């Protein structure tokens, strides 16, 4: 049976990307959500370039009956915040990540749900179920963090009717954000998020498969972080993942277990002036390397031309020497017994090669092979450097176009 996404899905989910938040804003939100003080109405989080975010809602399952560990906040720009307000145009949902030392359900989410890909969705409230095989009572299974995250965002979207919605989070929080984004067709910016594809519903998986989430979900990760690079055993990526620059600081606890690039602190300060994150390979750096390759190609070309110039000069010089001794042959005491043909024979005997009536004093086969390689390499290297530079330039142009397109959207 084929999976069909509701045709009204795209209309109901005309929730656009947050026009204000930058990569650095999401970084600060992801970092500060680990602070319990943010789990309160009106709590402030400072972002990029003077941006301030205010908490309007929060979720802390540790204070509820179903203690699965899910904790999150909903924030709005400072200028929009107002106590008692019932409608916000711009909302960002921020999910807290794993806190292994607290034993609050995060490890269960990491191991049982993300690693194994097992997520049982319950719609009935927690109750006491009787086991039909034994005369004992057992508690109904708790809803998972992923269930709670999805329902919470749904409820708040319905309550506040926002136009611009984004979700974000780090580590497990990033997984919760991506899960919610795929299920509700939202935008997400995450840090070190593991792959949660196998936890998605059929509709969520279809959005991933048909490419809908490629332009909506971006995840930033470091190469020295096996959690952020975890692919759930070959599962399809939710959106696009970017390897970014890190602080390079050695964490004596996390680094030995392959998680040196996992903490939020490893992303600190790795942003450009406009708030965008610094990719591990920046377009400007790519263009510089492309130009260096172009310079190498130019050197190869000059070497090739110098060899060809040497060949021409040698031919001219051999011709000049022959002409000199031809004029002296048969004359004077020293050359009286030489004829012009004797001069030609002597020079031919001394030469290493003779091609098309020309005496050559170098290995012509080796020279031709070298010329062929030089020509081939300088042309291919030149073409490659040009394509790389054009691709990097295109990246810059698109960044500029996007920045221009968003100008004026922020009041």
GUZA-633397 format. One record per residue (C-alpha): residue in one letter; x, y, z. Coordinates in nm, 3 decimals, decimal comma. Example, Ala and Ser with C-alpha at 12.3 -4.5 7.8 and 13.67 -1.06 7.14 Angstrom:
<sites>
<site rest="A" X="1,230" Y="-0,450" Z="0,780"/>
<site rest="S" X="1,367" Y="-0,106" Z="0,714"/>
</sites>
This chain:
<sites>
<site rest="X" X="0,000" Y="0,000" Z="0,000"/>
<site rest="X" X="0,148" Y="0,335" Z="-0,099"/>
<site rest="X" X="0,188" Y="0,612" Z="0,158"/>
<site rest="X" X="0,006" Y="0,932" Z="0,075"/>
<site rest="X" X="0,061" Y="1,253" Z="0,266"/>
<site rest="X" X="-0,257" Y="1,452" Z="0,325"/>
<site rest="X" X="-0,288" Y="1,701" Z="0,031"/>
<site rest="X" X="-0,385" Y="1,972" Z="0,283"/>
<site rest="X" X="-0,062" Y="1,911" Z="0,473"/>
<site rest="X" X="0,131" Y="2,182" Z="0,290"/>
<site rest="X" X="-0,152" Y="2,431" Z="0,339"/>
<site rest="X" X="-0,196" Y="2,364" Z="0,710"/>
<site rest="X" X="0,178" Y="2,381" Z="0,760"/>
<site rest="X" X="0,251" Y="2,711" Z="0,593"/>
<site rest="X" X="0,464" Y="2,783" Z="0,899"/>
<site rest="X" X="0,766" Y="2,969" Z="0,777"/>
<site rest="X" X="1,122" Y="2,979" Z="0,901"/>
<site rest="X" X="1,212" Y="3,214" Z="1,183"/>
<site rest="X" X="1,335" Y="3,527" Z="0,998"/>
<site rest="X" X="1,526" Y="3,663" Z="1,298"/>
<site rest="X" X="1,724" Y="3,376" Z="1,449"/>
<site rest="X" X="2,075" Y="3,303" Z="1,323"/>
<site rest="X" X="2,287" Y="2,992" Z="1,376"/>
<site rest="X" X="2,442" Y="3,166" Z="1,676"/>
<site rest="X" X="2,099" Y="3,242" Z="1,823"/>
<site rest="X" X="2,011" Y="2,874" Z="1,806"/>
<site rest="X" X="2,348" Y="2,794" Z="1,967"/>
<site rest="X" X="2,274" Y="3,018" Z="2,267"/>
<site rest="X" X="1,920" Y="2,879" Z="2,298"/>
<site rest="X" X="2,048" Y="2,519" Z="2,288"/>
<site rest="X" X="2,316" Y="2,596" Z="2,543"/>
<site rest="X" X="2,099" Y="2,791" Z="2,787"/>
<site rest="X" X="1,809" Y="2,545" Z="2,788"/>
<site rest="X" X="2,032" Y="2,320" Z="3,005"/>
<site rest="X" X="1,999" Y="2,584" Z="3,278"/>
<site rest="X" X="1,693" Y="2,514" Z="3,498"/>
<site rest="X" X="1,639" Y="2,887" Z="3,542"/>
<site rest="X" X="1,510" Y="2,901" Z="3,183"/>
<site rest="X" X="1,218" Y="2,674" Z="3,279"/>
<site rest="X" X="1,010" Y="2,970" Z="3,391"/>
<site rest="X" X="0,781" Y="3,229" Z="3,235"/>
<site rest="X" X="0,966" Y="3,538" Z="3,117"/>
<site rest="X" X="1,315" Y="3,391" Z="3,149"/>
<site rest="X" X="1,559" Y="3,569" Z="2,916"/>
<site rest="X" X="1,820" Y="3,420" Z="2,684"/>
<site rest="X" X="2,063" Y="3,650" Z="2,507"/>
<site rest="X" X="2,150" Y="3,561" Z="2,149"/>
<site rest="X" X="2,347" Y="3,705" Z="1,858"/>
<site rest="X" X="2,391" Y="4,078" Z="1,796"/>
<site rest="X" X="2,171" Y="4,194" Z="2,081"/>
<site rest="X" X="1,884" Y="3,952" Z="2,016"/>
<site rest="X" X="1,698" Y="3,856" Z="2,334"/>
<site rest="X" X="1,452" Y="3,569" Z="2,363"/>
<site rest="X" X="1,180" Y="3,538" Z="2,628"/>
<site rest="X" X="1,028" Y="3,212" Z="2,750"/>
<site rest="X" X="0,649" Y="3,194" Z="2,711"/>
<site rest="X" X="0,601" Y="2,822" Z="2,783"/>
<site rest="X" X="0,810" Y="2,539" Z="2,920"/>
<site rest="X" X="0,777" Y="2,164" Z="2,962"/>
<site rest="X" X="0,937" Y="1,969" Z="3,246"/>
<site rest="X" X="0,818" Y="1,609" Z="3,268"/>
<site rest="X" X="1,030" Y="1,560" Z="3,580"/>
<site rest="X" X="0,759" Y="1,750" Z="3,764"/>
<site rest="X" X="0,480" Y="1,541" Z="3,610"/>
<site rest="X" X="0,356" Y="1,187" Z="3,661"/>
<site rest="X" X="0,521" Y="1,071" Z="3,340"/>
<site rest="X" X="0,886" Y="1,136" Z="3,422"/>
<site rest="X" X="1,040" Y="1,046" Z="3,084"/>
<site rest="X" X="1,295" Y="1,330" Z="3,110"/>
<site rest="X" X="1,167" Y="1,557" Z="2,832"/>
<site rest="X" X="1,239" Y="1,924" Z="2,904"/>
<site rest="X" X="1,188" Y="2,213" Z="2,665"/>
<site rest="X" X="1,103" Y="2,581" Z="2,636"/>
<site rest="X" X="0,914" Y="2,794" Z="2,385"/>
<site rest="X" X="1,063" Y="3,138" Z="2,324"/>
<site rest="X" X="0,967" Y="3,455" Z="2,136"/>
<site rest="X" X="1,163" Y="3,771" Z="2,051"/>
<site rest="X" X="1,185" Y="4,018" Z="2,340"/>
<site rest="X" X="0,994" Y="4,287" Z="2,151"/>
<site rest="X" X="0,698" Y="4,051" Z="2,102"/>
<site rest="X" X="0,676" Y="3,930" Z="2,462"/>
<site rest="X" X="0,384" Y="4,039" Z="2,674"/>
<site rest="X" X="0,235" Y="3,874" Z="2,982"/>
<site rest="X" X="-0,105" Y="3,725" Z="2,908"/>
<site rest="X" X="-0,062" Y="3,752" Z="2,532"/>
<site rest="X" X="-0,255" Y="3,482" Z="2,345"/>
<site rest="X" X="-0,106" Y="3,505" Z="1,996"/>
<site rest="X" X="0,257" Y="3,517" Z="1,879"/>
<site rest="X" X="0,377" Y="3,535" Z="1,520"/>
<site rest="X" X="0,722" Y="3,389" Z="1,589"/>
<site rest="X" X="0,790" Y="3,093" Z="1,819"/>
<site rest="X" X="1,102" Y="2,881" Z="1,858"/>
<site rest="X" X="1,087" Y="2,551" Z="2,047"/>
<site rest="X" X="1,407" Y="2,451" Z="2,224"/>
<site rest="X" X="1,465" Y="2,097" Z="2,352"/>
<site rest="X" X="1,715" Y="2,003" Z="2,621"/>
<site rest="X" X="1,961" Y="1,725" Z="2,541"/>
<site rest="X" X="2,102" Y="1,431" Z="2,731"/>
<site rest="X" X="2,208" Y="1,472" Z="3,093"/>
<site rest="X" X="2,348" Y="1,126" Z="3,173"/>
<site rest="X" X="2,430" Y="1,200" Z="3,536"/>
<site rest="X" X="2,069" Y="1,286" Z="3,627"/>
<site rest="X" X="1,915" Y="0,945" Z="3,545"/>
<site rest="X" X="1,600" Y="1,122" Z="3,432"/>
<site rest="X" X="1,504" Y="0,922" Z="3,125"/>
<site rest="X" X="1,754" Y="1,070" Z="2,878"/>
<site rest="X" X="1,960" Y="0,751" Z="2,871"/>
<site rest="X" X="1,648" Y="0,548" Z="2,798"/>
<site rest="X" X="1,571" Y="0,780" Z="2,507"/>
<site rest="X" X="1,929" Y="0,756" Z="2,381"/>
<site rest="X" X="1,966" Y="0,380" Z="2,404"/>
<site rest="X" X="1,617" Y="0,236" Z="2,360"/>
<site rest="X" X="1,465" Y="0,486" Z="2,119"/>
<site rest="X" X="1,747" Y="0,647" Z="1,918"/>
<site rest="X" X="2,000" Y="0,362" Z="1,905"/>
<site rest="X" X="1,751" Y="0,078" Z="1,865"/>
<site rest="X" X="1,491" Y="0,287" Z="1,684"/>
<site rest="X" X="1,203" Y="0,175" Z="1,905"/>
<site rest="X" X="0,928" Y="0,424" Z="1,986"/>
<site rest="X" X="0,585" Y="0,311" Z="2,102"/>
<site rest="X" X="0,333" Y="0,591" Z="2,074"/>
<site rest="X" X="0,055" Y="0,583" Z="2,336"/>
<site rest="X" X="-0,253" Y="0,797" Z="2,305"/>
<site rest="X" X="-0,433" Y="0,684" Z="2,623"/>
<site rest="X" X="-0,340" Y="0,842" Z="2,957"/>
<site rest="X" X="-0,127" Y="0,646" Z="3,204"/>
<site rest="X" X="-0,337" Y="0,385" Z="3,385"/>
<site rest="X" X="-0,320" Y="0,053" Z="3,564"/>
<site rest="X" X="-0,349" Y="-0,241" Z="3,321"/>
<site rest="X" X="-0,421" Y="-0,594" Z="3,437"/>
<site rest="X" X="-0,188" Y="-0,863" Z="3,305"/>
<site rest="X" X="-0,416" Y="-1,138" Z="3,168"/>
<site rest="X" X="-0,148" Y="-1,404" Z="3,223"/>
<site rest="X" X="-0,105" Y="-1,333" Z="3,594"/>
<site rest="X" X="-0,309" Y="-1,186" Z="3,874"/>
<site rest="X" X="-0,091" Y="-0,879" Z="3,907"/>
<site rest="X" X="-0,124" Y="-0,517" Z="3,805"/>
<site rest="X" X="0,142" Y="-0,332" Z="3,604"/>
<site rest="X" X="0,173" Y="0,032" Z="3,510"/>
<site rest="X" X="0,101" Y="0,127" Z="3,150"/>
<site rest="X" X="0,417" Y="0,226" Z="2,959"/>
<site rest="X" X="0,507" Y="0,594" Z="2,979"/>
<site rest="X" X="0,491" Y="0,810" Z="2,672"/>
<site rest="X" X="0,836" Y="0,869" Z="2,530"/>
<site rest="X" X="1,013" Y="1,202" Z="2,511"/>
<site rest="X" X="0,940" Y="1,201" Z="2,136"/>
<site rest="X" X="0,565" Y="1,158" Z="2,199"/>
<site rest="X" X="0,566" Y="1,439" Z="2,451"/>
<site rest="X" X="0,769" Y="1,673" Z="2,230"/>
<site rest="X" X="0,534" Y="1,625" Z="1,935"/>
<site rest="X" X="0,214" Y="1,672" Z="2,135"/>
<site rest="X" X="0,354" Y="1,975" Z="2,319"/>
<site rest="X" X="0,446" Y="2,158" Z="1,998"/>
<site rest="X" X="0,111" Y="2,070" Z="1,842"/>
<site rest="X" X="-0,076" Y="2,208" Z="2,141"/>
<site rest="X" X="0,119" Y="2,534" Z="2,153"/>
<site rest="X" X="0,095" Y="2,590" Z="1,778"/>
<site rest="X" X="-0,280" Y="2,551" Z="1,804"/>
<site rest="X" X="-0,297" Y="2,779" Z="2,108"/>
<site rest="X" X="-0,077" Y="3,064" Z="1,980"/>
<site rest="X" X="-0,135" Y="3,032" Z="1,603"/>
<site rest="X" X="0,220" Y="3,140" Z="1,503"/>
<site rest="X" X="0,326" Y="3,211" Z="1,144"/>
<site rest="X" X="0,699" Y="3,153" Z="1,193"/>
<site rest="X" X="0,802" Y="2,835" Z="1,374"/>
<site rest="X" X="1,142" Y="2,675" Z="1,424"/>
<site rest="X" X="1,264" Y="2,395" Z="1,649"/>
<site rest="X" X="1,613" Y="2,349" Z="1,783"/>
<site rest="X" X="1,813" Y="2,140" Z="2,026"/>
<site rest="X" X="2,146" Y="1,976" Z="2,100"/>
<site rest="X" X="2,223" Y="1,603" Z="2,118"/>
<site rest="X" X="1,903" Y="1,421" Z="2,224"/>
<site rest="X" X="1,737" Y="1,763" Z="2,212"/>
<site rest="X" X="1,841" Y="1,789" Z="1,849"/>
<site rest="X" X="1,686" Y="1,450" Z="1,784"/>
<site rest="X" X="1,360" Y="1,567" Z="1,944"/>
<site rest="X" X="1,370" Y="1,882" Z="1,730"/>
<site rest="X" X="1,426" Y="1,689" Z="1,407"/>
<site rest="X" X="1,155" Y="1,439" Z="1,497"/>
<site rest="X" X="0,906" Y="1,721" Z="1,557"/>
<site rest="X" X="1,014" Y="1,902" Z="1,241"/>
<site rest="X" X="0,963" Y="1,595" Z="1,020"/>
<site rest="X" X="0,629" Y="1,506" Z="1,176"/>
<site rest="X" X="0,487" Y="1,859" Z="1,156"/>
<site rest="X" X="0,673" Y="1,985" Z="0,847"/>
<site rest="X" X="0,867" Y="2,252" Z="1,039"/>
<site rest="X" X="1,210" Y="2,413" Z="1,015"/>
<site rest="X" X="1,488" Y="2,290" Z="1,243"/>
<site rest="X" X="1,844" Y="2,393" Z="1,324"/>
<site rest="X" X="2,021" Y="2,143" Z="1,548"/>
<site rest="X" X="2,359" Y="2,071" Z="1,700"/>
<site rest="X" X="2,510" Y="1,721" Z="1,719"/>
<site rest="X" X="2,174" Y="1,553" Z="1,664"/>
<site rest="X" X="2,165" Y="1,173" Z="1,619"/>
<site rest="X" X="1,958" Y="1,027" Z="1,338"/>
<site rest="X" X="1,599" Y="0,951" Z="1,446"/>
<site rest="X" X="1,457" Y="0,843" Z="1,108"/>
<site rest="X" X="1,335" Y="0,501" Z="1,230"/>
<site rest="X" X="1,120" Y="0,668" Z="1,497"/>
<site rest="X" X="0,917" Y="0,866" Z="1,245"/>
<site rest="X" X="0,563" Y="0,786" Z="1,138"/>
<site rest="X" X="0,494" Y="0,679" Z="0,780"/>
<site rest="X" X="0,405" Y="1,038" Z="0,694"/>
<site rest="X" X="0,720" Y="1,173" Z="0,856"/>
<site rest="X" X="0,939" Y="0,924" Z="0,673"/>
<site rest="X" X="0,774" Y="1,016" Z="0,343"/>
<site rest="X" X="0,860" Y="1,382" Z="0,394"/>
<site rest="X" X="1,221" Y="1,279" Z="0,442"/>
<site rest="X" X="1,222" Y="1,045" Z="0,143"/>
<site rest="X" X="1,067" Y="1,294" Z="-0,097"/>
<site rest="X" X="1,321" Y="1,562" Z="-0,001"/>
<site rest="X" X="1,082" Y="1,801" Z="0,175"/>
<site rest="X" X="1,304" Y="1,820" Z="0,483"/>
<site rest="X" X="1,629" Y="1,874" Z="0,291"/>
<site rest="X" X="1,567" Y="2,247" Z="0,275"/>
<site rest="X" X="1,412" Y="2,267" Z="0,621"/>
<site rest="X" X="1,644" Y="2,078" Z="0,854"/>
<site rest="X" X="2,013" Y="2,150" Z="0,906"/>
<site rest="X" X="2,238" Y="1,989" Z="1,164"/>
<site rest="X" X="2,583" Y="2,107" Z="1,268"/>
<site rest="X" X="2,833" Y="1,850" Z="1,384"/>
<site rest="X" X="3,203" Y="1,794" Z="1,452"/>
<site rest="X" X="3,394" Y="1,501" Z="1,307"/>
<site rest="X" X="3,512" Y="1,394" Z="1,655"/>
<site rest="X" X="3,161" Y="1,321" Z="1,778"/>
<site rest="X" X="3,017" Y="0,974" Z="1,722"/>
<site rest="X" X="2,677" Y="1,075" Z="1,866"/>
<site rest="X" X="2,629" Y="1,361" Z="1,621"/>
<site rest="X" X="2,749" Y="1,137" Z="1,339"/>
<site rest="X" X="2,531" Y="0,841" Z="1,443"/>
<site rest="X" X="2,328" Y="0,733" Z="1,139"/>
<site rest="X" X="2,099" Y="0,479" Z="1,312"/>
<site rest="X" X="2,261" Y="0,197" Z="1,115"/>
<site rest="X" X="2,227" Y="0,341" Z="0,766"/>
<site rest="X" X="1,897" Y="0,524" Z="0,809"/>
<site rest="X" X="1,826" Y="0,816" Z="0,577"/>
<site rest="X" X="1,929" Y="1,161" Z="0,702"/>
<site rest="X" X="1,643" Y="1,387" Z="0,807"/>
<site rest="X" X="1,788" Y="1,698" Z="0,644"/>
<site rest="X" X="2,135" Y="1,831" Z="0,565"/>
<site rest="X" X="2,431" Y="1,787" Z="0,795"/>
<site rest="X" X="2,727" Y="2,024" Z="0,798"/>
<site rest="X" X="3,070" Y="1,963" Z="0,951"/>
<site rest="X" X="3,177" Y="2,282" Z="1,121"/>
<site rest="X" X="3,480" Y="2,429" Z="1,291"/>
<site rest="X" X="3,542" Y="2,354" Z="1,655"/>
<site rest="X" X="3,730" Y="2,528" Z="1,933"/>
<site rest="X" X="3,999" Y="2,258" Z="1,924"/>
<site rest="X" X="4,007" Y="2,243" Z="2,304"/>
<site rest="X" X="4,080" Y="1,898" Z="2,447"/>
<site rest="X" X="3,819" Y="1,761" Z="2,686"/>
<site rest="X" X="3,993" Y="1,506" Z="2,911"/>
<site rest="X" X="3,665" Y="1,325" Z="2,980"/>
<site rest="X" X="3,478" Y="1,335" Z="2,649"/>
<site rest="X" X="3,766" Y="1,315" Z="2,399"/>
<site rest="X" X="3,892" Y="0,965" Z="2,493"/>
<site rest="X" X="3,547" Y="0,818" Z="2,423"/>
<site rest="X" X="3,507" Y="0,987" Z="2,085"/>
<site rest="X" X="3,292" Y="1,277" Z="2,207"/>
<site rest="X" X="3,542" Y="1,561" Z="2,215"/>
<site rest="X" X="3,331" Y="1,755" Z="1,965"/>
<site rest="X" X="2,994" Y="1,679" Z="2,125"/>
<site rest="X" X="2,950" Y="1,936" Z="2,407"/>
<site rest="X" X="2,793" Y="2,270" Z="2,323"/>
<site rest="X" X="3,111" Y="2,438" Z="2,447"/>
<site rest="X" X="3,296" Y="2,295" Z="2,146"/>
<site rest="X" X="3,088" Y="2,526" Z="1,921"/>
<site rest="X" X="3,145" Y="2,842" Z="2,125"/>
<site rest="X" X="3,289" Y="3,134" Z="1,929"/>
<site rest="X" X="3,279" Y="2,949" Z="1,596"/>
<site rest="X" X="3,049" Y="3,199" Z="1,424"/>
<site rest="X" X="3,085" Y="3,472" Z="1,164"/>
<site rest="X" X="2,988" Y="3,834" Z="1,226"/>
<site rest="X" X="2,645" Y="3,779" Z="1,071"/>
<site rest="X" X="2,574" Y="3,495" Z="1,314"/>
<site rest="X" X="2,625" Y="3,214" Z="1,063"/>
<site rest="X" X="2,834" Y="2,921" Z="1,178"/>
<site rest="X" X="3,184" Y="2,871" Z="1,042"/>
<site rest="X" X="3,187" Y="2,564" Z="0,824"/>
<site rest="X" X="3,487" Y="2,339" Z="0,849"/>
<site rest="X" X="3,564" Y="2,446" Z="0,494"/>
<site rest="X" X="3,464" Y="2,805" Z="0,428"/>
<site rest="X" X="3,389" Y="2,931" Z="0,073"/>
<site rest="X" X="3,663" Y="3,192" Z="0,107"/>
<site rest="X" X="3,915" Y="2,925" Z="0,202"/>
<site rest="X" X="3,801" Y="2,705" Z="-0,085"/>
<site rest="X" X="3,851" Y="2,995" Z="-0,327"/>
<site rest="X" X="4,201" Y="3,055" Z="-0,191"/>
<site rest="X" X="4,290" Y="2,689" Z="-0,237"/>
<site rest="X" X="4,139" Y="2,695" Z="-0,587"/>
<site rest="X" X="4,358" Y="2,991" Z="-0,676"/>
<site rest="X" X="4,662" Y="2,806" Z="-0,542"/>
<site rest="X" X="4,573" Y="2,512" Z="-0,764"/>
<site rest="X" X="4,544" Y="2,755" Z="-1,052"/>
<site rest="X" X="4,891" Y="2,886" Z="-0,971"/>
<site rest="X" X="5,030" Y="2,531" Z="-0,974"/>
<site rest="X" X="4,862" Y="2,473" Z="-1,310"/>
<site rest="X" X="5,028" Y="2,792" Z="-1,437"/>
<site rest="X" X="5,369" Y="2,668" Z="-1,315"/>
<site rest="X" X="5,319" Y="2,339" Z="-1,500"/>
<site rest="X" X="5,227" Y="2,535" Z="-1,812"/>
<site rest="X" X="5,543" Y="2,747" Z="-1,785"/>
<site rest="X" X="5,758" Y="2,434" Z="-1,741"/>
<site rest="X" X="5,600" Y="2,285" Z="-2,053"/>
<site rest="X" X="5,664" Y="2,605" Z="-2,249"/>
<site rest="X" X="6,025" Y="2,620" Z="-2,126"/>
<site rest="X" X="6,088" Y="2,266" Z="-2,249"/>
<site rest="X" X="5,940" Y="2,347" Z="-2,588"/>
<site rest="X" X="6,149" Y="2,664" Z="-2,599"/>
<site rest="X" X="6,461" Y="2,460" Z="-2,517"/>
<site rest="X" X="6,381" Y="2,222" Z="-2,804"/>
<site rest="X" X="6,350" Y="2,508" Z="-3,051"/>
<site rest="X" X="6,666" Y="2,679" Z="-2,926"/>
<site rest="X" X="6,866" Y="2,357" Z="-2,945"/>
<site rest="X" X="6,755" Y="2,297" Z="-3,303"/>
<site rest="X" X="6,862" Y="2,649" Z="-3,395"/>
<site rest="X" X="7,196" Y="2,608" Z="-3,218"/>
<site rest="X" X="7,274" Y="2,271" Z="-3,383"/>
<site rest="X" X="7,194" Y="2,427" Z="-3,722"/>
<site rest="X" X="7,425" Y="2,721" Z="-3,640"/>
<site rest="X" X="7,711" Y="2,488" Z="-3,540"/>
<site rest="X" X="7,671" Y="2,284" Z="-3,856"/>
<site rest="X" X="7,675" Y="2,597" Z="-4,071"/>
<site rest="X" X="7,988" Y="2,721" Z="-3,892"/>
<site rest="X" X="8,187" Y="2,404" Z="-3,958"/>
<site rest="X" X="8,046" Y="2,363" Z="-4,307"/>
<site rest="X" X="8,204" Y="2,696" Z="-4,393"/>
<site rest="X" X="8,540" Y="2,582" Z="-4,253"/>
<site rest="X" X="8,541" Y="2,232" Z="-4,405"/>
<site rest="X" X="8,815" Y="2,177" Z="-4,672"/>
<site rest="X" X="8,986" Y="2,502" Z="-4,591"/>
<site rest="X" X="9,294" Y="2,577" Z="-4,384"/>
<site rest="X" X="9,532" Y="2,327" Z="-4,235"/>
<site rest="X" X="9,303" Y="2,223" Z="-3,947"/>
<site rest="X" X="8,993" Y="2,137" Z="-4,158"/>
<site rest="X" X="9,150" Y="2,055" Z="-4,494"/>
<site rest="X" X="9,051" Y="1,687" Z="-4,480"/>
<site rest="X" X="8,687" Y="1,751" Z="-4,366"/>
<site rest="X" X="8,391" Y="1,777" Z="-4,598"/>
<site rest="X" X="8,048" Y="1,916" Z="-4,506"/>
<site rest="X" X="7,912" Y="1,558" Z="-4,501"/>
<site rest="X" X="8,187" Y="1,461" Z="-4,257"/>
<site rest="X" X="8,072" Y="1,742" Z="-4,028"/>
<site rest="X" X="7,713" Y="1,614" Z="-4,049"/>
<site rest="X" X="7,826" Y="1,258" Z="-3,972"/>
<site rest="X" X="8,032" Y="1,365" Z="-3,670"/>
<site rest="X" X="7,743" Y="1,567" Z="-3,522"/>
<site rest="X" X="7,497" Y="1,282" Z="-3,588"/>
<site rest="X" X="7,730" Y="1,038" Z="-3,412"/>
<site rest="X" X="7,747" Y="1,268" Z="-3,110"/>
<site rest="X" X="7,368" Y="1,323" Z="-3,093"/>
<site rest="X" X="7,143" Y="1,103" Z="-2,876"/>
<site rest="X" X="6,863" Y="1,090" Z="-3,130"/>
<site rest="X" X="6,785" Y="1,190" Z="-3,486"/>
<site rest="X" X="6,427" Y="1,268" Z="-3,592"/>
<site rest="X" X="6,312" Y="1,399" Z="-3,931"/>
<site rest="X" X="6,666" Y="1,491" Z="-4,028"/>
<site rest="X" X="6,727" Y="1,678" Z="-3,704"/>
<site rest="X" X="7,003" Y="1,579" Z="-3,460"/>
<site rest="X" X="6,888" Y="1,589" Z="-3,098"/>
<site rest="X" X="7,111" Y="1,604" Z="-2,792"/>
<site rest="X" X="6,845" Y="1,495" Z="-2,540"/>
<site rest="X" X="6,615" Y="1,195" Z="-2,488"/>
<site rest="X" X="6,330" Y="1,284" Z="-2,722"/>
<site rest="X" X="6,102" Y="1,002" Z="-2,600"/>
<site rest="X" X="6,140" Y="1,108" Z="-2,239"/>
<site rest="X" X="6,083" Y="1,471" Z="-2,338"/>
<site rest="X" X="5,765" Y="1,388" Z="-2,529"/>
<site rest="X" X="5,628" Y="1,184" Z="-2,240"/>
<site rest="X" X="5,705" Y="1,468" Z="-2,002"/>
<site rest="X" X="5,543" Y="1,725" Z="-2,230"/>
<site rest="X" X="5,233" Y="1,510" Z="-2,259"/>
<site rest="X" X="5,201" Y="1,474" Z="-1,880"/>
<site rest="X" X="5,262" Y="1,843" Z="-1,821"/>
<site rest="X" X="5,002" Y="1,945" Z="-2,077"/>
<site rest="X" X="4,747" Y="1,696" Z="-1,948"/>
<site rest="X" X="4,799" Y="1,789" Z="-1,582"/>
<site rest="X" X="4,806" Y="2,165" Z="-1,623"/>
<site rest="X" X="4,487" Y="2,156" Z="-1,830"/>
<site rest="X" X="4,297" Y="1,924" Z="-1,592"/>
<site rest="X" X="4,425" Y="2,105" Z="-1,284"/>
<site rest="X" X="4,336" Y="2,440" Z="-1,435"/>
<site rest="X" X="3,984" Y="2,324" Z="-1,521"/>
<site rest="X" X="3,940" Y="2,171" Z="-1,175"/>
<site rest="X" X="4,058" Y="2,486" Z="-0,994"/>
<site rest="X" X="3,821" Y="2,695" Z="-1,206"/>
<site rest="X" X="3,524" Y="2,471" Z="-1,125"/>
<site rest="X" X="3,609" Y="2,472" Z="-0,753"/>
<site rest="X" X="3,641" Y="2,851" Z="-0,750"/>
<site rest="X" X="3,314" Y="2,889" Z="-0,941"/>
<site rest="X" X="3,138" Y="2,655" Z="-0,695"/>
<site rest="X" X="3,273" Y="2,848" Z="-0,397"/>
<site rest="X" X="3,174" Y="3,176" Z="-0,561"/>
<site rest="X" X="2,828" Y="3,036" Z="-0,619"/>
<site rest="X" X="2,804" Y="2,954" Z="-0,247"/>
<site rest="X" X="2,899" Y="3,310" Z="-0,161"/>
<site rest="X" X="2,654" Y="3,452" Z="-0,414"/>
<site rest="X" X="2,371" Y="3,240" Z="-0,274"/>
<site rest="X" X="2,455" Y="3,350" Z="0,080"/>
<site rest="X" X="2,449" Y="3,711" Z="-0,037"/>
<site rest="X" X="2,122" Y="3,663" Z="-0,225"/>
<site rest="X" X="1,963" Y="3,504" Z="0,081"/>
<site rest="X" X="2,083" Y="3,783" Z="0,307"/>
<site rest="X" X="1,942" Y="4,039" Z="0,063"/>
<site rest="X" X="1,616" Y="3,849" Z="0,039"/>
<site rest="X" X="1,573" Y="3,850" Z="0,415"/>
<site rest="X" X="1,660" Y="4,218" Z="0,449"/>
<site rest="X" X="1,355" Y="4,412" Z="0,544"/>
<site rest="X" X="1,179" Y="4,106" Z="0,685"/>
<site rest="X" X="1,314" Y="4,192" Z="1,027"/>
<site rest="X" X="1,173" Y="4,517" Z="1,157"/>
</sites>
